[in-house]
Amino acid sequence: EAIVYLTHRMGVRETPTEYMEYGREVEKEEHVQQLLKKYKVARVLRGVHLVSRELRLTGAPDFILVTKLGELIPVEVKWAEPAPRGRVKRDHVVQLAAYALLMERTWPGSRFSVKRGVVLYLKPSPKFFEVPLTAEDKKAVLDMLKRALDVVRGRAEPRKRARCTGCNYYAHCPFRSYQ
């Protein structure tokens, strides 16, 4: 919410971090090849930019796997470690759920549900996590979008977060927590 406020209300632009730059450079293709057999992939799509005016949302998964049965699976590659106890970070689940909504609403000629996604964490060593994408995950994204729109329109202020130190907008944010 604070990022939406800073970018849409205050005009602050994101400064790419070292991790973001490295993430663009890292060879993602070689890792994704491991998924082809597991998911019986017919095609791997790259550079697909998804746009929904209805949702007021855009996004571009690193890859979209199209299985032989026609299932679409968004894949995100992260130059990061998984959450403690080897779990997928919540914001990455939300990101996949947002891609799922975008794919469900915008994919040409299809009516389907995106039921799962994949996150590949590259640190400390590459590891894939399959993420079930539930109706609750997708509803959470819709709720976040509604709340973000309220923030942009000045009807709500961003909530303070518990952890802000890794955020690119930290220096500009009047809502940051000091930890």
C-alpha positions in Angstrom: 0.0 0.0 0.0 2.8 2.4 0.8 4.5 1.7 -2.5 1.2 2.4 -4.3 0.9 5.7 -2.4 4.5 6.7 -3.2 4.3 5.8 -6.9 0.8 7.0 -7.7 0.3 9.9 -5.3 3.8 11.2 -4.8 5.4 10.3 -8.1 8.4 8.5 -6.6 10.1 6.1 -9.1 11.6 2.8 -8.1 15.4 2.6 -8.0 16.5 -0.9 -9.1 18.4 -2.8 -6.4 21.5 -4.9 -7.0 19.4 -8.0 -6.6 17.0 -6.8 -9.3 19.8 -6.0 -11.7 21.4 -9.4 -11.1 18.0 -11.1 -11.4 17.7 -9.7 -14.9 21.1 -11.0 -15.8 21.0 -14.4 -14.3 20.4 -17.3 -16.7 16.9 -18.4 -16.0 16.4 -20.6 -19.0 18.7 -23.4 -17.9 16.8 -23.8 -14.6 13.3 -23.8 -16.3 14.4 -26.7 -18.5 14.1 -28.9 -15.4 10.3 -28.3 -15.3 9.6 -29.4 -18.9 9.3 -33.1 -18.1 7.7 -32.8 -14.7 4.8 -30.7 -16.0 4.6 -32.3 -19.5 5.2 -28.9 -21.1 4.3 -28.4 -24.7 5.4 -24.7 -24.9 7.3 -22.2 -22.7 6.2 -18.6 -23.2 8.6 -15.8 -22.3 8.0 -12.0 -22.3 4.2 -12.2 -22.0 2.9 -8.9 -20.7 -0.6 -9.3 -19.2 -2.9 -6.3 -18.9 -6.4 -6.1 -17.5 -8.2 -2.8 -17.5 -11.0 -4.4 -15.4 -8.6 -5.3 -12.6 -6.4 -2.2 -13.2 -3.4 -4.6 -13.1 -0.5 -5.5 -15.3 2.2 -8.1 -14.9 4.8 -10.2 -16.7 5.7 -13.6 -15.3 9.2 -14.8 -16.1 7.7 -17.8 -17.9 4.3 -19.3 -18.6 4.3 -23.1 -19.1 1.7 -24.5 -21.4 1.2 -28.2 -20.6 0.1 -30.8 -23.2 -3.3 -30.7 -21.6 -3.6 -26.9 -22.1 -3.0 -25.9 -18.4 -1.2 -22.6 -17.9 1.4 -22.4 -15.1 3.1 -19.0 -14.3 6.7 -19.3 -13.2 8.7 -16.8 -11.2 12.5 -16.9 -10.8 13.8 -15.2 -7.7 17.3 -14.2 -6.8 16.5 -14.9 -3.2 16.1 -17.5 -0.5 12.8 -19.2 0.4 11.1 -18.1 3.7 12.2 -19.9 6.9 11.6 -23.6 7.0 11.8 -23.8 3.2 8.5 -22.1 2.4 7.4 -19.8 -0.3 7.3 -16.2 0.7 3.8 -14.8 1.0 4.4 -11.9 -1.4 5.5 -14.4 -4.0 2.3 -16.4 -3.6 0.4 -13.1 -4.0 2.4 -12.3 -7.1 1.5 -15.7 -8.6 -2.1 -15.3 -7.7 -2.2 -11.9 -9.4 -0.7 -13.5 -12.6 -3.3 -16.3 -12.3 -6.1 -13.7 -12.2 -4.6 -11.8 -15.2 -4.3 -15.0 -17.2 -7.8 -16.1 -16.3 -9.3 -12.7 -17.4 -7.2 -11.9 -20.4 -6.0 -15.2 -22.1 -7.5 -15.3 -25.6 -10.3 -17.8 -26.3 -10.1 -19.5 -23.0 -12.2 -20.0 -19.9 -10.2 -21.8 -17.3 -8.8 -21.5 -13.8 -5.0 -21.3 -13.1 -4.6 -23.7 -10.3 -0.9 -23.6 -9.6 2.3 -21.7 -10.1 6.0 -22.3 -9.6 8.6 -20.2 -7.8 12.3 -20.9 -8.3 14.5 -19.6 -5.6 18.1 -19.4 -6.7 19.7 -19.0 -3.3 21.5 -20.6 -1.6 21.1 -23.2 -4.4 18.3 -23.5 -7.0 15.1 -25.0 -5.7 11.6 -25.1 -7.2 8.4 -24.8 -5.2 5.0 -25.6 -6.6 2.4 -23.3 -5.3 -1.3 -24.2 -5.2 -3.3 -21.1 -6.2 -6.6 -21.1 -4.3 -9.8 -19.0 -4.6 -8.7 -17.5 -1.3 -5.4 -16.4 -2.7 -7.1 -14.8 -5.7 -9.7 -13.1 -3.4 -6.8 -11.7 -1.3 -5.3 -10.2 -4.5 -8.7 -8.6 -5.4 -9.0 -7.2 -1.8 -5.4 -5.8 -2.1 -6.3 -4.2 -5.4 -9.4 -2.6 -3.9 -7.4 -1.3 -1.0 -4.6 0.0 -3.2 -7.2 1.9 -5.3 -8.6 3.5 -2.1 -5.1 4.6 -1.2 -4.5 6.1 -4.7 -7.8 7.9 -4.5 -7.0 9.3 -1.1 -9.8 7.4 0.7 -7.3 5.4 2.8 -3.7 5.7 4.1 -1.2 2.9 3.7 -1.0 0.6 6.7 2.4 0.4 8.4 4.3 -2.8 7.8 6.4 -4.7 10.3 9.5 -4.8 8.1 10.5 -2.1 5.7 14.3 -2.2 5.6 14.6 -4.1 2.4 12.2 -1.9 0.5 13.5 0.3 -2.4 11.2 3.1 -1.3 12.3 3.2 2.3 14.1 6.5 2.1 11.1 8.3 0.7 8.3 6.7 2.7 6.5 8.6 5.4 4.8 5.4 6.5 7.9 3.3 7.1 8.5 1.5 10.4 11.8 2.2 12.1 13.4 -1.0 13.0 
